[in-house]
Amino acid sequence: MTERIPMPRKSTGLLIAALLALTAGLAACGSSGGGSGSSSSSKVLKVWWYEGPGSAYQIAWDQAIKDFKEQHPGVTVQFSLKSFNQMQQNASMILNSSDVPDVMEYNKGDATTGLLSKQGLLTDLTPEASKYRWDKLLGPDLQVTARYDAKGVMGSGNWYGVSDYAEYLTVYYNKGMFAKYGIAVPTTMAQLTAAMDTFLKHGITPFANAGNDYMAMQYLYMMELSQATPQQVQDYERYTGKVDFHNTAWTNAVKTFQDWVSKGYIAKNSVGLTATQAGNNFETGKSPMLMSGSWWAGTFETEIKSFQWGTFLWPGNTLNAGSGGNLFVVPKNAASKDLAYDFINDTLQPDVQKLLANNGAVPIAARTGGVSNPLNVELIKNFQTLATNNGLAYYPDWPTPNFYNTLLAQTQDLMNGASGDSVLSTLQTNYDQYVSSLG
């Protein structure tokens, strides 16, 4: 998921203006309804996504299905819940078959949507982006992960997906445990370090972590971003310049990560844990903090009943992992493409956007008006802080198709005491081989 700097960087400041204007634009545009001009004679729409029951996304997209049914009487919606790993590992094989959905959720980035677009497995949505005004509703920064060139590199070219929400990495914290030990919300890395030391003195592992899932690599990336420059992020994500994994930022990241493991800020025995297990460790109060995606907020709102919690941005960083959310894409072999376009458009309507906001997600509209839960207001405001300060830096596993697995293995090796230099050399080799294959 993975769950994770829009280019050109100077455009990021335009994001909030575009986001704030979105709801009005959506109302003017309206739902496509029967006026979509759909020429499809199909009476079935197949929809796949992998967001779990009770999540903000499932709640909102269920409403989009209801809206779609009202606008398309006689059309049957066949929904299937998939898993993230299932789609991450098998998408190319699935989409090469004849049994494909009409619209499905898929991870954004060069190694995922970009790869499928390059393989010719996705429908070019550029005409629909103009027709439905998605190119006006999504600001330039949010279009970066929706558009891919002929090499599958994000940021330019044709539209191959549309997102209706945004996401970023944040720190979740247990307010009761912070109060018990007299710890204030940290705003600097020195303050965070002092907080972690306080928890350790009382036998408490400060951060929940999952070494056998995406979380460990997210910790590593946030540590790298603490010393990275916007240009380095652009080079890393979009191949615009030489990437050196032995530079100051990456060297600092592996050293800091291993230091955290050694000191017990994150548990060494978390090397085999999954993200779900790490989430449970936070939910049960075993660890007072967890650093991961904004996508956890809705789950925590539903499942945590024994304590109050909040969120804060990773202290000291100006760059923070984040982007537009996962995409709705239309497979090249889809049977009901016109219906798929209408459904995607329904996810962008104000009623669906409001459900996202009120259930712990960051809607594309990114507005706090009409949002009743203070936790959700905080989540949206922190995203606005990142967006207005050019702070979104995408996710670490995007550059190559197998970088997720490479980072997963290498962060596990770091937790098990491997040489930092060896880990960085492995990352360098994997990255350079893929970039060379792009020509």
C-alpha positions in Angstrom: 0.0 0.0 0.0 0.7 0.7 0.0 -0.2 2.3 1.2 2.2 6.1 -0.3 6.3 15.4 -4.2 4.0 16.2 -6.9 5.9 17.4 -10.0 6.5 20.0 -11.0 7.1 21.0 -7.3 6.1 24.6 -7.8 2.5 23.5 -8.6 1.9 21.9 -5.2 0.8 25.2 -3.8 -2.1 25.2 -6.2 -3.5 22.1 -4.6 -5.7 23.7 -1.9 -7.2 26.3 -4.2 -8.2 23.5 -6.6 -9.4 21.4 -3.7 -11.5 24.1 -2.1 -13.2 24.8 -5.4 -14.0 21.2 -6.1 -17.3 20.8 -4.3 -18.8 23.8 -6.0 -17.5 22.4 -9.3 -18.9 19.0 -8.6 -22.3 20.5 -7.8 -22.3 22.4 -11.1 -21.1 19.3 -13.0 -23.6 17.1 -11.2 -23.8 13.3 -11.3 -23.7 11.9 -14.8 -26.9 10.0 -14.4 -28.9 9.3 -17.5 -27.2 12.2 -19.2 -23.9 10.5 -19.6 -24.5 9.6 -23.2 -23.6 6.0 -22.4 -23.8 3.8 -25.5 -23.2 0.6 -23.6 -26.0 -2.0 -24.0 -24.7 -4.0 -21.0 -26.9 -4.5 -18.0 -24.1 -5.5 -15.6 -21.4 -3.5 -14.0 -18.6 -5.4 -12.3 -16.8 -3.5 -9.5 -13.8 -4.6 -7.5 -12.1 -2.9 -4.6 -10.0 -4.0 -1.6 -11.0 -1.6 1.1 -12.5 -3.5 4.0 -16.0 -3.4 5.5 -16.4 -0.5 7.8 -13.7 1.6 6.2 -14.5 5.1 5.1 -13.9 4.1 1.5 -16.3 1.1 1.7 -19.0 3.3 3.3 -18.6 6.1 0.6 -18.3 3.7 -2.4 -21.4 1.8 -1.2 -23.2 5.1 -1.5 -21.8 5.6 -5.0 -23.2 2.2 -5.9 -26.6 3.2 -4.6 -26.4 6.5 -6.6 -25.4 4.6 -9.7 -28.3 2.1 -9.4 -30.8 5.0 -9.1 -29.4 6.5 -12.3 -29.2 3.2 -14.1 -32.4 1.3 -13.5 -32.2 -2.2 -14.7 -28.4 -2.4 -14.4 -27.1 -5.0 -12.0 -24.0 -4.2 -10.0 -21.8 -7.2 -9.2 -19.3 -6.2 -6.5 -16.4 -8.3 -5.4 -14.1 -7.6 -2.4 -10.5 -8.4 -3.2 -7.3 -8.1 -1.1 -4.5 -5.6 -1.6 -1.9 -8.3 -2.0 -4.1 -10.2 -4.4 -4.3 -7.3 -6.7 -0.7 -6.1 -6.2 0.8 -9.5 -7.1 -1.7 -10.8 -9.7 -3.2 -7.8 -11.5 -1.3 -8.3 -14.8 -2.4 -12.0 -15.0 -6.0 -11.2 -14.1 -6.3 -8.4 -16.6 -4.8 -10.5 -19.4 -7.8 -12.8 -19.0 -11.4 -12.4 -20.3 -12.9 -12.4 -16.8 -12.1 -8.9 -15.7 -14.1 -6.2 -13.8 -15.4 -3.1 -15.5 -13.9 -0.8 -12.8 -11.5 -1.7 -10.1 -9.4 0.0 -7.4 -5.7 -0.3 -8.0 -2.5 1.2 -6.4 -1.1 4.3 -8.1 2.5 4.8 -9.1 5.0 3.7 -11.8 5.3 0.2 -10.5 1.6 -0.5 -10.5 -0.8 1.6 -12.6 2.1 2.8 -14.7 3.2 -0.8 -15.4 -0.3 -1.9 -16.4 -0.7 1.1 -18.7 2.6 0.3 -20.4 1.5 -3.3 -20.8 -1.7 -2.1 -22.6 -4.0 -3.6 -19.9 -5.8 -0.4 -19.0 -8.2 1.9 -20.9 -7.1 5.4 -21.7 -9.4 7.7 -19.8 -8.2 10.9 -21.4 -11.4 11.6 -23.4 -13.5 10.9 -20.2 -11.3 13.1 -18.1 -12.4 16.0 -20.4 -16.0 14.9 -20.8 -16.7 14.5 -17.1 -14.4 17.5 -16.2 -12.1 15.3 -14.1 -9.3 17.3 -15.6 -10.8 20.5 -14.0 -11.9 18.9 -10.7 -8.5 17.4 -9.8 -5.7 19.9 -9.4 -2.4 19.5 -11.2 -0.8 17.7 -8.2 -3.5 15.2 -7.9 -3.3 14.5 -11.6 0.3 13.3 -11.3 -0.7 9.8 -10.2 -3.6 9.6 -12.6 -1.5 10.2 -15.8 1.3 8.1 -17.3 3.5 8.4 -20.4 4.3 5.6 -22.9 7.0 4.3 -20.5 4.6 4.1 -17.6 6.1 7.0 -15.8 3.6 9.1 -13.8 3.1 12.8 -14.1 2.3 13.3 -17.8 0.7 11.6 -20.8 -2.7 10.0 -20.7 -5.2 9.4 -17.9 -5.4 5.8 -16.7 -7.1 6.3 -13.4 -9.0 8.6 -11.1 -8.9 9.0 -7.3 -11.6 10.4 -5.2 -9.5 10.8 -2.0 -6.0 11.8 -0.8 -3.7 10.1 1.7 -0.5 10.7 3.7 1.5 9.2 6.5 0.8 10.4 10.0 1.6 9.5 13.6 -1.3 8.1 15.6 -0.9 8.5 19.3 -2.7 7.3 22.5 -3.7 10.5 24.4 -4.2 8.6 27.7 -0.7 7.2 27.6 0.8 10.5 26.7 -1.0 12.2 29.6 -0.1 9.4 32.1 3.6 10.0 31.5 3.4 13.8 31.1 4.3 13.8 27.4 3.2 16.7 25.1 2.6 16.2 21.4 6.1 16.5 19.9 6.8 19.1 17.1 10.5 18.4 16.8 12.6 15.2 16.4 14.3 16.0 19.7 11.0 16.1 21.4 9.9 12.8 19.8 13.1 11.2 20.9 12.6 12.4 24.5 9.0 11.0 24.4 10.3 7.6 23.2 12.9 7.5 25.9 10.3 8.2 28.5 8.1 5.3 27.3 11.2 3.0 27.3 12.0 3.9 30.9 8.5 2.5 31.8 9.0 -0.7 29.8 6.8 0.4 26.9 7.8 0.0 23.2 7.0 3.5 21.8 6.1 2.6 18.2 4.1 -0.3 16.7 5.7 -1.6 13.6 5.2 -4.3 10.9 8.4 -5.7 9.4 6.5 -8.2 7.2 4.4 -5.5 5.6 4.6 -2.0 4.3 5.1 -0.2 7.7 8.8 -0.7 8.2 9.7 0.7 4.8 7.5 3.7 5.5 9.5 4.4 8.7 12.7 4.1 6.7 11.3 6.5 4.0 10.2 9.1 6.5 13.7 9.0 7.9 15.2 9.4 4.4 12.8 12.4 3.7 14.1 14.2 6.8 17.3 15.0 4.9 16.1 14.7 1.2 15.5 17.6 -1.1 12.5 18.0 -3.5 14.9 17.5 -6.4 16.1 14.2 -5.0 12.5 13.0 -4.6 11.7 14.0 -8.2 14.8 12.1 -9.4 13.8 9.0 -7.3 10.2 8.9 -8.4 10.4 10.1 -12.0 13.9 9.2 -13.1 14.8 12.9 -13.8 18.4 12.5 -12.5 20.9 10.2 -11.0 19.8 8.5 -7.8 22.5 7.7 -5.2 21.4 5.4 -2.4 24.7 6.0 -0.6 24.0 9.8 -0.3 23.5 11.5 3.0 19.7 11.1 3.2 19.6 7.3 2.6 22.7 6.7 4.7 21.1 8.6 7.5 17.9 6.7 7.1 19.4 3.2 7.5 21.5 4.3 10.4 18.6 5.9 12.2 16.3 2.9 11.5 18.8 0.5 12.9 19.4 2.8 15.9 15.7 2.8 16.6 15.6 -1.0 16.5 18.7 -1.3 18.7 17.3 1.1 21.3 13.9 -0.5 21.3 11.9 2.4 19.8 10.5 -0.2 17.5 10.6 -3.8 18.6 13.1 -6.1 16.9 10.6 -9.0 17.1 8.1 -7.0 15.0 10.2 -8.1 12.0 7.6 -10.8 11.2 4.5 -8.8 12.0 1.9 -7.7 9.5 0.3 -4.3 9.3 -2.9 -5.7 10.9 -0.9 -7.0 13.8 0.8 -3.6 14.3 -2.6 -1.9 14.2 -3.8 -4.3 16.9 -0.8 -3.4 19.0 -1.8 0.2 18.9 -5.5 -0.5 19.4 -4.9 -2.6 22.5 -2.6 0.1 24.0 0.5 -2.1 23.8 2.3 0.7 21.9 1.4 4.4 22.4 2.2 5.4 18.8 2.0 4.1 15.2 3.2 5.8 12.1 1.3 4.9 9.0 -1.3 6.0 6.5 -4.3 8.2 7.0 -6.3 5.2 5.7 -6.1 3.8 9.3 -8.2 6.6 10.8 -11.6 5.2 9.9 -10.7 1.8 11.3 -9.4 3.2 14.6 -12.5 5.4 14.9 -14.6 2.2 14.6 -12.5 -0.2 16.7 -10.9 1.8 19.5 -13.3 2.2 22.4 -11.0 2.1 25.4 -9.0 5.3 24.9 -8.8 8.6 23.1 -6.4 9.1 20.3 -5.2 11.8 17.9 -2.7 12.4 15.1 0.3 14.6 14.4 2.7 15.0 11.5 6.1 13.4 11.6 8.2 16.0 13.5 10.8 18.1 11.8 10.0 16.9 8.2 9.1 19.3 5.4 8.7 16.4 3.1 6.1 13.7 4.0 5.0 10.6 2.2 1.6 11.2 0.6 -0.4 11.6 -2.6 -3.8 11.3 -4.2 -5.3 8.0 -3.2 -5.6 4.7 -4.9 -7.1 4.9 -8.4 -10.3 3.6 -10.0 -9.1 2.1 -13.3 -11.0 0.6 -16.2 -9.4 -2.6 -17.7 -8.8 -2.7 -21.4 -11.0 -5.8 -21.7 -13.9 -4.4 -19.6 -17.3 -5.2 -21.1 -19.2 -2.2 -19.7 -16.8 0.8 -20.0 -19.5 3.5 -20.3 -21.1 2.3 -17.1 -17.7 2.2 -15.4 -17.1 5.9 -16.3 -20.4 6.8 -14.8 -19.6 4.9 -11.6 -16.2 6.6 -11.3 -17.9 10.0 -11.7 -20.4 9.1 -8.9 -17.5 8.6 -6.4 -16.6 12.3 -7.0 -20.0 13.7 -6.1 -20.5 15.8 -3.0 -22.6 13.2 -1.1 -19.8 10.6 -1.5 -17.1 13.1 -0.7 -18.9 14.1 2.5 -19.1 10.4 3.6 -15.4 10.0 3.1 -14.7 13.1 5.2 -17.0 12.1 8.0 -15.7 8.5 8.3 -12.0 9.2 8.6 -10.7 9.7 5.1 -9.3 12.7 3.3 -11.7 13.5 0.4 -10.4 15.1 -2.8 -12.4 18.1 -1.7 -10.3 18.3 1.5 -12.7 20.6 3.2 -13.6 20.7 6.9 -17.0 22.2 6.4 -19.8 19.8 7.4 -17.2 17.4 9.1 -18.5 16.8 12.6 -15.7 14.6 14.1 -12.7 16.6 15.5 -10.4 13.7 14.6 -11.5 13.9 11.0 -11.1 17.7 11.0 -7.5 17.2 12.4 -6.8 14.7 9.7 -7.9 17.0 6.9 -6.1 20.1 8.3 -2.8 18.2 8.6 -3.2 17.2 4.9 -3.8 20.8 4.0 -0.6 21.7 5.9 1.4 19.3 3.8 -0.2 20.3 0.5 0.2 24.1 1.0 3.9 23.6 2.0 4.9 21.5 -1.0 5.2 18.5 1.4 3.8 15.5 -0.5 6.6 13.1 -1.5 4.7 10.0 -2.7 5.8 6.5 -1.4 9.1 4.6 -1.3 8.0 1.4 -3.3 6.8 3.2 -6.4 9.8 3.4 -8.7 10.1 -0.2 -9.8 7.6 -3.1 -10.2 9.4 -5.2 -7.6 10.7 -2.5 -5.3 8.0 -3.2 -2.7 9.4 -6.7 -2.2 13.0 -5.5 -2.3 12.3 -2.8 0.4 10.4 -5.3 2.4 13.3 -7.8 2.4 15.9 -5.1 3.0 14.1 -3.5 6.0 13.8 -6.9 7.5 17.5 -7.4 7.0 18.2 -4.1 8.7 16.1 -5.2 11.7 18.1 -8.4 11.8 21.4 -6.6 11.9 22.5 -6.5 8.2 25.1 -4.0 7.1 23.5 -0.7 6.1 26.0 -0.4 3.2 25.0 -3.8 1.9 21.3 -2.9 2.1 21.8 0.4 0.2 23.9 -1.4 -2.5 21.0 -3.9 -3.0 18.5 -1.0 -3.4 20.9 0.7 -5.8 21.3 -2.4 -8.0 17.5 -3.1 -8.1 16.7 0.5 -8.9 19.4 1.0 -11.6 18.5 -2.2 -13.4 14.9 -1.1 -13.8 15.8 2.4 -14.9 18.2 1.0 -17.5 15.3 -1.2 -18.8 13.3 2.0 -19.5 16.0 3.2 -22.0 
